[in-house]
């Protein structure tokens, strides 16, 4: 995996959970990590449901964290949001509410557990290849 600063990638994948977001530019040949962002530590520790407690047991994700993720996206043409549990849906809803111009570029959310960089690249490359074949991208700007 390469780590360089790319201003506006065509295909972008965000892998997010309640603690970290990793943003990647995706091409046919490589996965380039653009940013890794960490949620603030509120000292709450484990935030998931415990048996016998009322409610869902999930603490809300930090708006500050979600805002930093949105800022780091740099307006790519197509965005795939992946991750375990609900974090991907929370980010999608945040973008729809706070950054609607950016949310229009979201092509999908996908369930994906924490994976190696090679596994992330394979997943994203195949995903965007399918989207491109269905006409999601202009032919001149498909995965290269």
C-alpha positions as CSV (number, residue, x, y, z in Angstrom):
1,X,0.0,0.0,0.0
2,X,1.2,3.4,-0.9
3,X,0.8,6.4,1.4
4,X,0.8,9.7,-0.5
5,X,-1.3,12.9,-0.6
6,X,-3.8,12.8,-3.5
7,X,-6.0,15.8,-3.7
8,X,-9.2,14.5,-5.3
9,X,-9.3,10.7,-6.1
10,X,-12.0,9.5,-8.5
11,X,-12.8,6.4,-6.4
12,X,-12.6,6.7,-2.6
13,X,-13.3,4.1,0.1
14,X,-13.8,5.0,3.8
15,X,-13.4,2.2,6.2
16,X,-14.9,3.3,9.5
17,X,-15.8,1.9,13.0
18,X,-16.6,3.8,16.2
19,X,-12.9,4.4,16.9
20,X,-11.1,5.0,13.6
21,X,-11.7,6.0,10.0
22,X,-9.3,5.2,7.2
23,X,-9.7,7.0,3.9
24,X,-8.3,5.5,0.7
25,X,-8.0,6.4,-3.0
26,X,-8.7,3.3,-5.0
27,X,-7.3,2.4,-8.5
28,X,-7.1,-0.9,-10.3
29,X,-3.4,-1.2,-9.3
30,X,-3.2,0.3,-5.8
31,X,-4.8,1.4,-2.6
32,X,-3.4,4.7,-1.4
33,X,-4.2,5.7,2.2
34,X,-5.1,9.4,2.3
35,X,-5.8,9.7,6.0
36,X,-6.3,7.8,9.2
37,X,-8.5,9.6,11.8
38,X,-9.2,8.6,15.4
39,X,-12.3,9.4,17.3
40,X,-11.7,11.4,20.5
41,X,-11.3,9.2,23.6
42,X,-14.0,10.3,26.1
43,X,-12.8,7.9,28.7
44,X,-16.0,5.8,28.2
45,X,-14.1,2.6,27.4
46,X,-16.2,-0.2,25.9
47,X,-19.3,1.4,24.3
48,X,-21.4,-1.6,23.4
49,X,-24.5,-3.0,25.0
50,X,-24.3,-5.0,28.2
51,X,-27.0,-7.5,29.2
52,X,-29.5,-6.1,31.6
53,X,-29.0,-2.4,30.8
54,X,-31.8,-0.4,29.2
55,X,-31.5,1.0,25.7
56,X,-29.2,0.0,22.9
57,X,-26.1,0.6,24.9
58,X,-24.4,2.4,22.1
59,X,-22.9,5.8,22.7
60,X,-23.4,8.3,19.8
61,X,-20.4,8.8,17.5
62,X,-18.6,12.1,18.0
63,X,-19.8,14.8,15.6
64,X,-16.2,16.2,15.7
65,X,-14.9,12.9,14.4
66,X,-17.5,12.6,11.7
67,X,-16.8,16.2,10.6
68,X,-13.1,15.4,10.3
69,X,-13.9,12.4,8.2
70,X,-16.0,14.6,5.9
71,X,-13.3,17.2,5.6
72,X,-10.7,14.6,4.7
73,X,-12.8,13.3,1.7
74,X,-11.9,16.1,-0.7
75,X,-14.9,15.6,-2.9
76,X,-14.2,12.4,-4.9
77,X,-16.5,11.3,-7.7
78,X,-17.6,8.0,-6.0
79,X,-17.4,7.0,-2.4
80,X,-17.8,3.6,-0.9
81,X,-18.3,3.6,2.9
82,X,-17.4,0.2,4.5
83,X,-17.0,-1.1,8.1
84,X,-18.6,-3.2,10.8
85,X,-21.8,-2.5,12.7
86,X,-23.5,0.9,12.4
87,X,-20.6,3.3,12.0
88,X,-20.9,3.3,8.2
89,X,-24.6,4.2,8.3
90,X,-24.0,6.9,10.9
91,X,-21.4,8.5,8.6
92,X,-23.7,8.3,5.6
93,X,-26.6,10.0,7.6
94,X,-24.2,12.6,8.9
95,X,-23.0,13.4,5.4
96,X,-26.6,13.6,4.1
97,X,-27.5,16.0,6.9
98,X,-24.4,18.2,7.1
99,X,-22.6,17.9,3.7
100,X,-25.3,17.0,1.2
101,X,-23.1,17.9,-1.8
102,X,-20.6,15.2,-0.7
103,X,-23.3,12.7,0.2
104,X,-24.5,12.6,-3.4
105,X,-21.2,10.9,-4.3
106,X,-21.8,7.9,-2.0
107,X,-22.5,4.9,-4.2
108,X,-22.9,2.3,-1.4
109,X,-22.3,1.2,2.1
110,X,-20.9,-2.2,2.7
111,X,-20.4,-4.5,5.7
112,X,-16.7,-5.2,6.0
113,X,-14.8,-6.2,9.1
114,X,-11.3,-4.9,9.8
115,X,-9.1,-6.3,7.1
116,X,-5.5,-6.2,5.8
117,X,-4.7,-3.5,3.2
118,X,-4.5,-6.1,0.5
119,X,-8.0,-7.4,1.4
120,X,-9.3,-3.8,1.5
121,X,-7.8,-3.2,-2.0
122,X,-9.3,-6.4,-3.4
123,X,-12.7,-5.6,-2.0
124,X,-12.7,-1.9,-3.2
125,X,-11.2,-2.7,-6.6
126,X,-13.8,-5.3,-7.4
127,X,-16.6,-3.2,-6.0
128,X,-15.8,-0.1,-8.1
129,X,-15.2,-2.4,-11.1
130,X,-18.8,-3.6,-10.8
131,X,-20.1,-0.1,-10.4
132,X,-18.1,1.1,-13.4
133,X,-19.5,-1.7,-15.5
134,X,-23.0,-0.8,-14.5
135,X,-22.4,2.7,-15.8
136,X,-21.6,4.4,-12.5
137,X,-18.5,6.1,-13.8
138,X,-17.7,7.9,-17.0
139,X,-15.6,5.6,-19.2
140,X,-12.7,8.1,-19.3
141,X,-12.4,8.1,-15.6
142,X,-12.8,4.4,-14.7
143,X,-10.4,2.5,-12.4
144,X,-7.0,2.7,-14.0
